[in-house]
Each structure stands twice: as structure tokens, then as C-alpha cells.
Amino acid sequence: MNDKAWAEREGLVAFVGHPLIVEDRLVGVAAAFARAPIDGVALSGFASAAGEIAQCIERKRVEQVLHGSEEQIRQLQKIEAVGRLAGGLAHDFNNLLTVITGHSQLLLRRLPLGDPLCSGLDVIERTAACAARLTMQLLAFQPKTDPRPRGAGSQ
């Protein structure tokens, strides 16, 4: 069936189409069929309705963009929180490693060469060095901060 036969069967005698434009950007087309001729008042009303429809479409698009941005901000805040946690843990762990390494070095200096405890203290020191490298990897997740000093008078 062709368009003319369909229009006749439905009793349609008029068609109107209007572009949906927001800020010189086409966002859609509003179209309507009528069973009576369309006069100038009806055309004006249709054009006005098309403008409102275009604004609604744009408002919905902006809401979707904002929602996506808000979700991205939430995800970035979560990542930053994890980074701060990792950085805090790394600093605390590094403090513990400093104590372990320092005491193992002090004990190694006090023991005579060949003492059986030396090999155990060497293992402790090497293990602490490996843990320190892991700590540095954790610190890579810590958010970068502005290195400039902040004090009275600085902005």
C-alpha cells in the first residue's frame, strides 16, 4: 500500500512537520497528520509546541550528561579515598620497617663475625628491604599534593 492510499483510508488531508532546534542545533523533527485542513493559528500553535518539545529534549540530554558527570566524580572520589588509605598505610608500614631495619643493623654491628644469628638478621634486613619496595609501590597510589608550602599569607 502506498502513502496516498493509507492517508485516504485514514481520512488524512494535511501534514505538518517542524524542525526541533535548540541553539541552532537540530535535535529532532515534530510531525503531525490532520483530518482537517490546518490554518495559520494551528500552524503557529504547532510551531510553539515544537519549540517546547525541543527544550524538553535538550533538558533531558543535559540531565543525562550531568548524571554521567556526577557518577564520574563519585568514582574519582572513591579512587582518591583508596589512594589516601594506601598512602597512609604505606607511611605507617614504612615507619615500622625503619624500626626493624635499624634494630637489625644495630644487632649485626654488635655481633661478632660468623655468629649464627647474623644470617637470620641478614634475612630480616633483606626482607625489610623488599617490604620497603612494596611500600613505595603503595605510595604511587597516593594522590599527588601541591608541594608548595601553605602558611599564613599564602593563597
VEXMI-52908 format. One record per atom (N, C-alpha, C): residue number from 1; residue in one letter; atom name; x, y, z. Coordinates in pm, 1 decimal. Layout:
ATOM   i aa at        X        Y        Z
ATOM NUM  A CA        X        Y        Z
...
***
This chain:
ATOM   i aa at        X        Y        Z
ATOM   1  M  N     85.8   -117.7      0.0
ATOM   1  M CA      0.0      0.0      0.0
ATOM   1  M  C     90.2    123.7      0.0
ATOM   2  N  N     50.8    223.6    -78.1
ATOM   2  N CA    132.2    345.3    -85.0
ATOM   2  N  C     81.5    448.6     16.3
ATOM   3  D  N    159.7    556.7     32.9
ATOM   3  D CA    126.5    659.4    131.4
ATOM   3  D  C     -7.1    727.0    102.8
ATOM   4  K  N    -37.5    749.8    -24.9
ATOM   4  K CA   -162.8    816.9    -60.7
ATOM   4  K  C   -282.6    730.6    -23.1
ATOM   5  A  N   -274.8    602.8    -50.1
ATOM   5  A CA   -385.1    512.7    -15.9
ATOM   5  A  C   -403.0    505.9    136.4
ATOM   6  W  N   -293.3    500.3    207.7
ATOM   6  W CA   -300.7    498.0    355.6
ATOM   6  W  C   -364.9    626.3    407.7
ATOM   7  A  N   -323.7    742.0    356.8
ATOM   7  A CA   -378.1    871.5    400.5
ATOM   7  A  C   -527.1    880.1    369.9
ATOM   8  E  N   -568.3    834.6    251.5
ATOM   8  E CA   -710.9    837.6    216.9
ATOM   8  E  C   -791.0    746.2    308.0
ATOM   9  R  N   -740.3    626.7    333.7
ATOM   9  R CA   -809.8    532.2    421.8
ATOM   9  R  C   -826.3    588.9    562.8
ATOM  10  E  N   -725.7    661.4    611.6
ATOM  10  E CA   -730.6    720.3    744.9
ATOM  10  E  C   -804.7    853.5    748.4
ATOM  11  G  N   -838.8    906.8    633.3
ATOM  11  G CA   -909.2   1034.2    626.7
ATOM  11  G  C   -818.3   1153.5    648.5
ATOM  12  L  N   -692.3   1138.5    618.6
ATOM  12  L CA   -595.5   1246.1    641.2
ATOM  12  L  C   -591.3   1339.4    520.9
ATOM  13  V  N   -594.8   1469.1    549.6
ATOM  13  V CA   -591.3   1567.5    440.5
ATOM  13  V  C   -477.7   1667.5    456.2
ATOM  14  A  N   -407.6   1663.9    569.2
ATOM  14  A CA   -299.7   1761.5    590.8
ATOM  14  A  C   -185.3   1697.0    669.9
ATOM  15  F  N    -69.4   1752.0    646.9
ATOM  15  F CA     51.3   1708.4    718.4
ATOM  15  F  C    132.5   1833.0    751.9
ATOM  16  V  N    190.8   1832.9    870.3
ATOM  16  V CA    279.6   1942.0    907.5
ATOM  16  V  C    402.9   1881.4    974.7
ATOM  17  G  N    518.4   1937.3    942.8
ATOM  17  G CA    643.8   1895.9   1004.9
ATOM  17  G  C    718.9   2020.4   1048.7
ATOM  18  H  N    784.0   2011.1   1162.8
ATOM  18  H CA    857.3   2128.8   1213.0
ATOM  18  H  C    988.4   2081.4   1275.2
ATOM  19  P  N   1100.1   2145.8   1239.3
ATOM  19  P CA   1228.1   2105.8   1299.3
ATOM  19  P  C   1231.6   2142.9   1448.0
ATOM  20  L  N   1294.5   2056.8   1526.4
ATOM  20  L CA   1314.7   2083.6   1669.4
ATOM  20  L  C   1457.3   2134.0   1684.7
ATOM  21  I  N   1471.0   2264.6   1708.0
ATOM  21  I CA   1602.8   2328.5   1709.0
ATOM  21  I  C   1629.2   2390.9   1845.4
ATOM  22  V  N   1750.7   2363.6   1897.6
ATOM  22  V CA   1796.8   2424.9   2022.1
ATOM  22  V  C   1933.4   2484.9   1993.5
ATOM  23  E  N   1944.0   2615.9   2011.6
ATOM  23  E CA   2069.8   2687.0   1989.4
ATOM  23  E  C   2131.4   2651.1   1853.7
ATOM  24  D  N   2053.8   2666.3   1748.2
ATOM  24  D CA   2097.4   2640.4   1611.5
ATOM  24  D  C   2140.4   2495.2   1586.8
ATOM  25  R  N   2091.9   2404.1   1670.1
ATOM  25  R CA   2125.8   2262.1   1655.0
ATOM  25  R  C   1996.7   2182.6   1642.0
ATOM  26  L  N   1986.7   2101.7   1536.8
ATOM  26  L CA   1868.3   2019.9   1514.3
ATOM  26  L  C   1870.1   1902.3   1610.7
ATOM  27  V  N   1764.6   1889.0   1693.5
ATOM  27  V CA   1758.0   1778.2   1788.7
ATOM  27  V  C   1646.8   1680.3   1752.0
ATOM  28  G  N   1568.7   1711.3   1648.4
ATOM  28  G CA   1462.5   1620.9   1605.5
ATOM  28  G  C   1367.2   1691.8   1510.4
ATOM  29  V  N   1259.1   1621.5   1476.5
ATOM  29  V CA   1155.2   1677.2   1391.4
ATOM  29  V  C   1020.9   1634.6   1449.3
ATOM  30  A  N    930.7   1731.7   1465.0
ATOM  30  A CA    794.2   1701.6   1508.4
ATOM  30  A  C    708.1   1694.3   1383.0
ATOM  31  A  N    623.3   1592.2   1374.8
ATOM  31  A CA    538.3   1575.2   1257.9
ATOM  31  A  C    397.9   1539.8   1304.7
ATOM  32  A  N    298.9   1585.1   1226.9
ATOM  32  A CA    159.9   1554.5   1260.8
ATOM  32  A  C     77.8   1545.4   1132.3
ATOM  33  F  N    -22.9   1459.2   1137.8
ATOM  33  F CA   -119.1   1445.2   1029.6
ATOM  33  F  C   -251.4   1498.9   1082.6
ATOM  34  A  N   -335.9   1548.9    991.9
ATOM  34  A CA   -464.7   1603.2   1035.0
ATOM  34  A  C   -575.0   1555.8    941.5
ATOM  35  R  N   -695.4   1543.6    997.8
ATOM  35  R CA   -811.8   1504.1    919.7
ATOM  35  R  C   -889.0   1626.5    870.2
ATOM  36  A  N   -838.1   1745.8    902.6
ATOM  36  A CA   -898.8   1871.4    856.4
ATOM  36  A  C   -785.8   1962.4    812.3
ATOM  37  P  N   -814.9   2056.4    724.1
ATOM  37  P CA   -709.6   2149.0    681.9
ATOM  37  P  C   -650.9   2223.8    803.3
ATOM  38  I  N   -522.6   2255.1    793.4
ATOM  38  I CA   -452.4   2323.0    902.7
ATOM  38  I  C   -445.1   2471.4    868.3
ATOM  39  D  N   -497.3   2556.2    960.8
ATOM  39  D CA   -492.4   2701.0    936.5
ATOM  39  D  C   -368.9   2761.3   1002.3
ATOM  40  G  N   -351.9   2890.8    985.2
ATOM  40  G CA   -235.0   2961.5   1038.2
ATOM  40  G  C   -225.7   2955.4   1189.5
ATOM  41  V  N   -337.5   2960.4   1259.8
ATOM  41  V CA   -336.9   2953.6   1407.1
ATOM  41  V  C   -286.5   2816.1   1452.3
ATOM  42  A  N   -335.4   2712.5   1385.9
ATOM  42  A CA   -291.6   2577.1   1420.8
ATOM  42  A  C   -141.8   2560.0   1391.4
ATOM  43  L  N    -96.2   2614.6   1278.5
ATOM  43  L CA     46.2   2606.8   1245.0
ATOM  43  L  C    131.2   2679.1   1348.5
ATOM  44  S  N     85.4   2795.3   1391.8
ATOM  44  S CA    158.4   2871.1   1493.3
ATOM  44  S  C    163.5   2793.6   1624.8
ATOM  45  G  N     51.8   2735.0   1662.1
ATOM  45  G CA     48.7   2653.8   1785.1
ATOM  45  G  C    140.1   2533.2   1775.0
ATOM  46  F  N    142.5   2471.2   1656.2
ATOM  46  F CA    230.1   2355.3   1636.3
ATOM  46  F  C    376.3   2396.8   1647.4
ATOM  47  A  N    410.3   2510.9   1589.6
ATOM  47  A CA    548.1   2561.4   1596.4
ATOM  47  A  C    586.9   2590.1   1741.4
ATOM  48  S  N    493.3   2648.2   1817.1
ATOM  48  S CA    519.9   2676.4   1958.3
ATOM  48  S  C    540.8   2546.5   2035.7
ATOM  49  A  N    454.4   2448.3   2009.7
ATOM  49  A CA    467.8   2318.6   2076.7
ATOM  49  A  C    600.7   2252.3   2039.2
ATOM  50  A  N    640.0   2266.9   1912.1
ATOM  50  A CA    767.4   2209.7   1867.7
ATOM  50  A  C    883.8   2272.3   1944.1
ATOM  51  G  N    876.2   2404.1   1968.9
ATOM  51  G CA    981.3   2470.5   2047.4
ATOM  51  G  C    988.3   2415.6   2188.8
ATOM  52  E  N    872.6   2391.0   2250.0
ATOM  52  E CA    869.6   2334.1   2385.9
ATOM  52  E  C    924.9   2191.9   2386.8
ATOM  53  I  N    887.3   2114.6   2284.5
ATOM  53  I CA    937.5   1976.8   2274.3
ATOM  53  I  C   1089.6   1978.3   2260.7
ATOM  54  A  N   1142.3   2068.6   2178.2
ATOM  54  A CA   1287.9   2079.0   2159.7
ATOM  54  A  C   1356.3   2110.9   2291.9
ATOM  55  Q  N   1297.5   2203.5   2370.1
ATOM  55  Q CA   1355.6   2239.2   2500.1
ATOM  55  Q  C   1354.0   2119.7   2595.5
ATOM  56  C  N   1246.5   2041.7   2592.7
ATOM  56  C CA   1238.5   1921.7   2678.5
ATOM  56  C  C   1344.6   1819.2   2639.8
ATOM  57  I  N   1362.2   1801.2   2509.1
ATOM  57  I CA   1465.4   1707.9   2462.7
ATOM  57  I  C   1602.6   1754.1   2509.6
ATOM  58  E  N   1630.2   1883.0   2497.4
ATOM  58  E CA   1760.7   1937.1   2538.9
ATOM  58  E  C   1779.5   1924.5   2689.1
ATOM  59  R  N   1674.5   1953.6   2765.3
ATOM  59  R CA   1682.3   1942.8   2911.3
ATOM  59  R  C   1714.4   1798.4   2953.2
ATOM  60  K  N   1650.6   1702.6   2888.3
ATOM  60  K CA   1676.2   1561.1   2918.2
ATOM  60  K  C   1820.0   1524.6   2884.1
ATOM  61  R  N   1869.5   1574.2   2770.5
ATOM  61  R CA   2007.8   1546.2   2731.4
ATOM  61  R  C   2106.1   1602.3   2833.8
ATOM  62  V  N   2081.4   1725.4   2878.2
ATOM  62  V CA   2168.8   1788.9   2976.7
ATOM  62  V  C   2164.1   1712.5   3109.5
ATOM  63  E  N   2045.3   1669.5   3149.6
ATOM  63  E CA   2033.1   1591.2   3273.7
ATOM  63  E  C   2114.7   1462.9   3264.6
ATOM  64  Q  N   2110.1   1396.5   3149.7
ATOM  64  Q CA   2187.0   1273.2   3132.6
ATOM  64  Q  C   2337.0   1299.8   3139.2
ATOM  65  V  N   2381.0   1409.9   3076.9
ATOM  65  V CA   2522.9   1445.2   3080.8
ATOM  65  V  C   2565.4   1475.2   3224.5
ATOM  66  L  N   2483.3   1552.2   3296.7
ATOM  66  L CA   2515.5   1585.2   3435.0
ATOM  66  L  C   2519.2   1461.4   3522.3
ATOM  67  H  N   2423.8   1371.2   3501.6
ATOM  67  H CA   2421.5   1247.8   3580.9
ATOM  67  H  C   2549.4   1167.2   3557.3
ATOM  68  G  N   2591.6   1160.5   3429.3
ATOM  68  G CA   2715.8   1089.3   3398.3
ATOM  68  G  C   2835.8   1155.8   3463.4
ATOM  69  S  N   2837.9   1288.8   3463.8
ATOM  69  S CA   2948.5   1361.8   3526.6
ATOM  69  S  C   2949.1   1339.5   3677.0
ATOM  70  E  N   2832.1   1341.0   3738.6
ATOM  70  E CA   2823.8   1317.7   3883.1
ATOM  70  E  C   2874.6   1178.8   3917.4
ATOM  71  E  N   2840.4   1079.7   3834.9
ATOM  71  E CA   2886.6    942.6   3858.9
ATOM  71  E  C   3038.4    935.2   3845.5
ATOM  72  Q  N   3094.5   1004.2   3746.0
ATOM  72  Q CA   3239.3   1005.8   3729.8
ATOM  72  Q  C   3306.3   1071.1   3850.4
ATOM  73  I  N   3248.1   1177.8   3901.6
ATOM  73  I CA   3303.6   1245.5   4019.7
ATOM  73  I  C   3301.9   1150.8   4138.5
ATOM  74  R  N   3190.4   1078.3   4157.4
ATOM  74  R CA   3183.6    982.2   4268.4
ATOM  74  R  C   3290.9    875.1   4255.2
ATOM  75  Q  N   3311.8    824.8   4133.2
ATOM  75  Q CA   3413.9    722.8   4112.2
ATOM  75  Q  C   3553.6    778.6   4140.5
ATOM  76  L  N   3579.8    900.5   4095.5
ATOM  76  L CA   3710.2    962.4   4122.0
ATOM  76  L  C   3731.8    984.0   4271.4
ATOM  77  Q  N   3625.3   1021.6   4343.4
ATOM  77  Q CA   3636.9   1040.5   4487.8
ATOM  77  Q  C   3667.7    908.0   4556.7
ATOM  78  K  N   3606.5    799.7   4509.1
ATOM  78  K CA   3635.2    667.5   4567.3
ATOM  78  K  C   3780.7    628.9   4542.7
ATOM  79  I  N   3826.4    652.4   4418.7
ATOM  79  I CA   3965.5    619.0   4385.4
ATOM  79  I  C   4060.9    702.1   4470.1
ATOM  80  E  N   4028.9    830.1   4488.6
ATOM  80  E CA   4113.8    916.2   4570.6
ATOM  80  E  C   4117.0    867.4   4715.9
ATOM  81  A  N   4001.2    824.1   4767.2
ATOM  81  A CA   3995.6    774.2   4905.2
ATOM  81  A  C   4081.3    648.7   4920.3
ATOM  82  V  N   4075.2    559.3   4821.9
ATOM  82  V CA   4158.3    438.8   4826.3
ATOM  82  V  C   4306.1    477.7   4820.8
ATOM  83  G  N   4338.4    574.9   4738.1
ATOM  83  G CA   4476.6    621.4   4728.9
ATOM  83  G  C   4525.7    680.0   4860.4
ATOM  84  R  N   4440.0    758.2   4925.8
ATOM  84  R CA   4479.0    815.4   5056.0
ATOM  84  R  C   4499.1    705.3   5159.5
ATOM  85  L  N   4409.2    606.7   5157.7
ATOM  85  L CA   4422.4    494.7   5250.9
ATOM  85  L  C   4552.8    419.6   5224.8
ATOM  86  A  N   4580.4    390.0   5097.3
ATOM  86  A CA   4703.6    318.8   5062.9
ATOM  86  A  C   4825.6    399.8   5104.5
ATOM  87  G  N   4821.1    530.4   5080.7
ATOM  87  G CA   4933.9    615.7   5118.8
ATOM  87  G  C   4954.5    619.7   5268.9
ATOM  88  G  N   4844.1    630.3   5344.0
ATOM  88  G CA   4854.7    631.4   5490.2
ATOM  88  G  C   4910.2    500.4   5543.7
ATOM  89  L  N   4860.8    390.0   5489.0
ATOM  89  L CA   4911.7    258.7   5530.9
ATOM  89  L  C   5059.3    243.9   5495.2
ATOM  90  A  N   5095.7    290.2   5377.6
ATOM  90  A CA   5235.5    279.2   5334.9
ATOM  90  A  C   5327.2    358.4   5427.5
ATOM  91  H  N   5285.9    479.0   5465.8
ATOM  91  H CA   5368.7    558.5   5556.9
ATOM  91  H  C   5382.5    489.9   5693.0
ATOM  92  D  N   5271.0    439.6   5745.2
ATOM  92  D CA   5276.3    370.1   5874.8
ATOM  92  D  C   5364.0    245.3   5865.8
ATOM  93  F  N   5348.0    170.2   5756.9
ATOM  93  F CA   5426.6     49.1   5738.6
ATOM  93  F  C   5574.2     83.6   5722.9
ATOM  94  N  N   5602.9    192.2   5654.2
ATOM  94  N CA   5741.7    235.3   5636.6
ATOM  94  N  C   5805.4    269.8   5771.1
ATOM  95  N  N   5726.9    331.5   5859.9
ATOM  95  N CA   5778.5    361.9   5993.7
ATOM  95  N  C   5816.3    233.6   6068.2
ATOM  96  L  N   5733.0    131.0   6056.6
ATOM  96  L CA   5763.4      3.2   6121.4
ATOM  96  L  C   5889.0    -60.0   6060.8
ATOM  97  L  N   5900.8    -51.2   5929.2
ATOM  97  L CA   6019.1   -107.8   5862.8
ATOM  97  L  C   6146.8    -37.2   5904.5
ATOM  98  T  N   6137.6     92.0   5927.5
ATOM  98  T CA   6254.7    168.0   5971.6
ATOM  98  T  C   6303.4    115.2   6106.1
ATOM  99  V  N   6211.5     87.1   6194.5
ATOM  99  V CA   6248.3     32.0   6326.5
ATOM  99  V  C   6310.8   -105.9   6309.7
ATOM 100  I  N   6248.4   -191.3   6228.1
ATOM 100  I CA   6300.3   -327.4   6208.0
ATOM 100  I  C   6439.7   -322.8   6147.0
ATOM 101  T  N   6455.5   -242.5   6041.7
ATOM 101  T CA   6585.3   -233.2   5974.4
ATOM 101  T  C   6690.7   -174.6   6066.9
ATOM 102  G  N   6656.0    -69.1   6137.7
ATOM 102  G CA   6751.8     -5.6   6228.6
ATOM 102  G  C   6799.0    -99.6   6338.1
ATOM 103  H  N   6706.3   -171.8   6400.3
ATOM 103  H CA   6746.3   -263.8   6507.6
ATOM 103  H  C   6824.9   -383.3   6454.4
ATOM 104  S  N   6788.8   -432.6   6335.4
ATOM 104  S CA   6865.8   -545.0   6281.1
ATOM 104  S  C   7009.0   -500.8   6248.1
ATOM 105  Q  N   7025.2   -377.1   6197.9
ATOM 105  Q CA   7159.8   -326.2   6168.7
ATOM 105  Q  C   7240.1   -306.6   6297.4
ATOM 106  L  N   7176.1   -255.2   6403.4
ATOM 106  L CA   7245.3   -238.5   6532.2
ATOM 106  L  C   7292.2   -372.9   6587.3
ATOM 107  L  N   7203.0   -472.7   6578.9
ATOM 107  L CA   7240.0   -604.7   6629.7
ATOM 107  L  C   7352.8   -666.3   6546.7
ATOM 108  L  N   7348.2   -647.5   6414.8
ATOM 108  L CA   7454.2   -702.2   6329.4
ATOM 108  L  C   7589.7   -641.0   6364.4
ATOM 109  R  N   7591.9   -513.7   6396.5
ATOM 109  R CA   7718.1   -446.8   6432.3
ATOM 109  R  C   7773.9   -498.5   6565.3
ATOM 110  R  N   7685.2   -540.5   6654.6
ATOM 110  R CA   7729.9   -585.0   6787.7
ATOM 110  R  C   7774.3   -731.1   6788.9
ATOM 111  L  N   7726.4   -807.7   6693.0
ATOM 111  L CA   7759.8   -949.9   6691.3
ATOM 111  L  C   7894.4   -971.8   6624.5
ATOM 112  P  N   7970.1  -1067.3   6674.1
ATOM 112  P CA   8098.0  -1099.2   6609.4
ATOM 112  P  C   8072.8  -1168.0   6474.5
ATOM 113  L  N   8165.2  -1151.2   6380.8
ATOM 113  L CA   8153.9  -1217.0   6250.7
ATOM 113  L  C   8142.5  -1367.5   6270.7
ATOM 114  G  N   8056.1  -1427.1   6190.4
ATOM 114  G CA   8039.1  -1571.5   6198.8
ATOM 114  G  C   7936.7  -1614.8   6301.3
ATOM 115  D  N   7882.5  -1522.7   6380.0
ATOM 115  D CA   7780.0  -1558.8   6478.9
ATOM 115  D  C   7659.8  -1614.5   6402.8
ATOM 116  P  N   7600.7  -1725.8   6449.6
ATOM 116  P CA   7487.6  -1786.8   6378.9
ATOM 116  P  C   7365.6  -1692.4   6367.2
ATOM 117  L  N   7354.5  -1593.9   6455.0
ATOM 117  L CA   7241.2  -1500.2   6448.4
ATOM 117  L  C   7253.3  -1404.3   6330.1
ATOM 118  C  N   7377.3  -1386.1   6279.2
ATOM 118  C CA   7398.3  -1292.0   6168.0
ATOM 118  C  C   7317.3  -1328.9   6044.4
ATOM 119  S  N   7310.3  -1458.1   6012.6
ATOM 119  S CA   7237.1  -1497.6   5891.3
ATOM 119  S  C   7087.7  -1467.3   5907.7
ATOM 120  G  N   7033.4  -1486.4   6024.5
ATOM 120  G CA   6893.0  -1455.2   6049.5
ATOM 120  G  C   6866.9  -1305.3   6039.3
ATOM 121  L  N   6960.9  -1226.1   6094.2
ATOM 121  L CA   6946.1  -1080.9   6086.0
ATOM 121  L  C   6960.2  -1031.8   5941.3
ATOM 122  D  N   7045.7  -1097.9   5863.0
ATOM 122  D CA   7056.8  -1063.7   5720.2
ATOM 122  D  C   6923.5  -1090.0   5648.0
ATOM 123  V  N   6859.1  -1200.6   5681.6
ATOM 123  V CA   6729.3  -1232.9   5620.2
ATOM 123  V  C   6626.4  -1125.9   5658.1
ATOM 124  I  N   6629.5  -1085.1   5785.9
ATOM 124  I CA   6536.1   -981.1   5830.9
ATOM 124  I  C   6560.5   -852.6   5753.1
ATOM 125  E  N   6685.0   -815.6   5735.6
ATOM 125  E CA   6718.2   -691.3   5666.1
ATOM 125  E  C   6679.1   -696.7   5517.9
ATOM 126  R  N   6707.6   -809.0   5451.8
ATOM 126  R CA   6669.5   -822.5   5310.1
ATOM 126  R  C   6516.7   -821.8   5294.4
ATOM 127  T  N   6446.9   -888.4   5385.5
ATOM 127  T CA   6300.9   -891.9   5379.3
ATOM 127  T  C   6243.2   -752.6   5402.2
ATOM 128  A  N   6302.0   -678.2   5493.8
ATOM 128  A CA   6256.3   -541.4   5518.9
ATOM 128  A  C   6280.3   -453.9   5395.6
ATOM 129  A  N   6391.0   -476.9   5324.7
ATOM 129  A CA   6418.7   -400.0   5202.8
ATOM 129  A  C   6313.6   -431.9   5095.2
ATOM 130  C  N   6275.2   -558.9   5083.8
ATOM 130  C CA   6168.4   -595.9   4987.9
ATOM 130  C  C   6037.1   -529.9   5027.7
ATOM 131  A  N   6006.2   -529.7   5156.5
ATOM 131  A CA   5883.2   -467.0   5204.2
ATOM 131  A  C   5885.9   -316.6   5176.9
ATOM 132  A  N   6003.3   -255.4   5187.6
ATOM 132  A CA   6015.8   -111.8   5159.9
ATOM 132  A  C   5985.2    -82.8   5011.9
ATOM 133  R  N   6027.4   -173.3   4921.9
ATOM 133  R CA   5995.3   -155.0   4779.5
ATOM 133  R  C   5843.9   -164.9   4757.1
ATOM 134  L  N   5778.7   -257.3   4825.2
ATOM 134  L CA   5632.4   -268.2   4815.9
ATOM 134  L  C   5565.9   -141.4   4867.9
ATOM 135  T  N   5622.3    -87.1   4973.9
ATOM 135  T CA   5569.0     36.6   5030.6
ATOM 135  T  C   5576.4    149.5   4928.0
ATOM 136  M  N   5685.9    156.1   4853.7
ATOM 136  M CA   5699.9    259.4   4751.8
ATOM 136  M  C   5593.4    241.4   4641.9
ATOM 137  Q  N   5561.0    117.1   4609.4
ATOM 137  Q CA   5456.1     92.8   4510.4
ATOM 137  Q  C   5320.8    140.3   4563.4
ATOM 138  L  N   5294.8    117.7   4690.9
ATOM 138  L CA   5169.8    166.1   4750.5
ATOM 138  L  C   5163.7    318.4   4748.2
ATOM 139  L  N   5276.5    382.8   4771.0
ATOM 139  L CA   5279.2    529.2   4771.6
ATOM 139  L  C   5248.0    587.0   4633.7
ATOM 140  A  N   5267.0    507.8   4529.0
ATOM 140  A CA   5234.6    554.8   4394.4
ATOM 140  A  C   5084.7    579.3   4379.5
ATOM 141  F  N   5002.1    513.9   4461.9
ATOM 141  F CA   4856.9    531.7   4455.4
ATOM 141  F  C   4809.1    652.3   4534.9
ATOM 142  Q  N   4896.6    709.4   4613.1
ATOM 142  Q CA   4858.3    823.6   4695.2
ATOM 142  Q  C   4836.9    944.6   4605.6
ATOM 143  P  N   4727.6   1020.6   4630.4
ATOM 143  P CA   4703.5   1139.6   4548.1
ATOM 143  P  C   4820.0   1237.4   4559.6
ATOM 144  K  N   4853.7   1297.2   4447.3
ATOM 144  K CA   4961.7   1396.6   4446.8
ATOM 144  K  C   4910.5   1523.9   4512.7
ATOM 145  T  N   4994.2   1583.2   4594.3
ATOM 145  T CA   4957.0   1708.1   4660.0
ATOM 145  T  C   5046.9   1819.0   4610.5
ATOM 146  D  N   5002.8   1939.8   4628.3
ATOM 146  D CA   5078.7   2058.6   4588.0
ATOM 146  D  C   5199.9   2070.5   4681.2
ATOM 147  P  N   5323.4   2066.3   4628.0
ATOM 147  P CA   5441.3   2069.7   4713.9
ATOM 147  P  C   5470.4   2207.2   4771.2
ATOM 148  R  N   5401.5   2312.6   4724.1
ATOM 148  R CA   5428.9   2446.2   4773.2
ATOM 148  R  C   5379.8   2459.8   4917.3
ATOM 149  P  N   5457.6   2525.3   5001.5
ATOM 149  P CA   5415.8   2540.7   5141.5
ATOM 149  P  C   5292.4   2627.8   5152.0
ATOM 150  R  N   5209.2   2594.6   5247.1
ATOM 150  R CA   5089.0   2674.6   5273.9
ATOM 150  R  C   5101.3   2727.3   5415.3
ATOM 151  G  N   5093.6   2853.4   5427.5
ATOM 151  G CA   5100.9   2914.5   5560.0
ATOM 151  G  C   5026.7   3045.0   5559.1
ATOM 152  A  N   5043.9   3119.7   5662.8
ATOM 152  A CA   4977.6   3249.4   5669.9
ATOM 152  A  C   5025.6   3336.0   5554.5
ATOM 153  G  N   4931.9   3395.0   5485.9
ATOM 153  G CA   4966.2   3483.5   5376.3
ATOM 153  G  C   4972.6   3415.6   5241.2
ATOM 154  S  N   4982.0   3280.1   5235.4
ATOM 154  S CA   4983.2   3213.6   5105.5
ATOM 154  S  C   4840.2   3185.0   5064.0
ATOM 155  Q  N   4818.0   3176.3   4933.6
ATOM 155  Q CA   4680.4   3158.7   4886.6
ATOM 155  Q  C   4661.4   3027.3   4819.8
***
